[in-house]
Amino acid sequence: MKVDAAETFMRDNGFRFFRVRHHDDRTARLEVGPQEFNRLLDPAFREVLVAHFKALGFSYVTLDLQGYRTGSMNEVLTEEEKKGYLSNK
């Protein structure tokens, strides 16, 4: 799976506070802890990261400026969708 491979890449490069989210199977949205933003934005590392993610099959690699947070994929759900999700647990 592309997300697993992308997260392994991040972990192997020393990142600890992050998630890789996927959208439409083409876009990787990186959530990185604010304490790790500078490392992520280093031009040399950024070039390697983008090349690696594209090799995994992502067309776009984006940075979520809100940073890492749990439950971020649920932020776009309607109240009805959230209720349905919780009732299925």
C-alpha positions in Angstrom: 0.0 0.0 0.0 1.3 3.4 -1.0 0.5 5.1 2.4 2.3 2.4 4.3 5.4 2.7 2.1 5.3 6.5 2.4 5.0 6.4 6.2 7.9 3.9 6.3 10.0 6.3 4.3 9.2 9.1 6.8 9.9 6.9 9.8 13.2 5.7 8.3 14.2 9.4 7.8 13.7 10.1 11.5 10.2 11.7 11.6 8.2 10.8 14.7 5.2 13.1 14.6 3.5 12.6 11.3 0.8 10.9 9.2 0.5 10.5 5.5 -3.1 10.9 4.3 -4.2 10.0 0.8 -6.9 11.7 -1.3 -8.3 10.3 -4.5 -5.4 7.9 -4.6 -3.3 10.6 -6.3 -2.5 13.1 -3.5 -0.4 12.5 -0.5 -1.2 15.0 2.3 1.6 15.1 4.9 0.7 16.0 8.5 3.9 16.7 10.3 4.4 17.9 13.9 5.3 21.6 13.9 8.6 20.7 15.6 9.6 18.8 12.5 8.5 21.3 9.8 12.0 22.7 9.3 13.5 19.2 8.6 10.7 18.5 6.1 11.2 21.8 4.3 15.0 21.4 3.9 15.4 21.7 0.1 17.6 18.6 -0.4 15.3 16.4 1.7 12.2 17.7 0.1 13.5 16.8 -3.3 14.2 13.2 -2.2 10.8 13.0 -0.5 8.8 14.2 -3.5 10.8 11.9 -5.8 10.1 8.9 -3.5 6.4 9.7 -3.1 6.0 10.1 -6.9 7.8 6.7 -7.4 5.1 5.2 -5.1 2.4 6.5 -7.5 1.4 9.8 -6.0 0.9 12.7 -8.4 0.9 15.4 -5.8 2.6 15.7 -2.4 1.2 18.4 -0.1 1.9 19.7 3.4 -1.0 20.3 5.7 -0.1 23.6 7.5 -2.2 22.7 10.5 0.3 19.9 11.3 -0.1 16.5 12.7 -3.4 15.8 14.5 -5.4 12.7 15.2 -8.8 12.4 13.5 -8.1 14.9 10.8 -9.8 12.8 8.1 -13.1 13.1 10.1 -13.0 16.9 9.9 -14.8 16.8 6.5 -17.6 14.5 7.6 -21.1 15.9 8.0 -22.8 15.5 11.4 -24.9 12.7 9.9 -21.9 10.8 8.6 -20.2 11.2 12.0 -23.3 9.7 13.8 -23.4 6.8 11.3 -19.7 6.1 11.8 -20.0 6.1 15.6 -23.1 3.8 15.5 -21.1 1.3 13.5 -18.4 0.9 16.1 
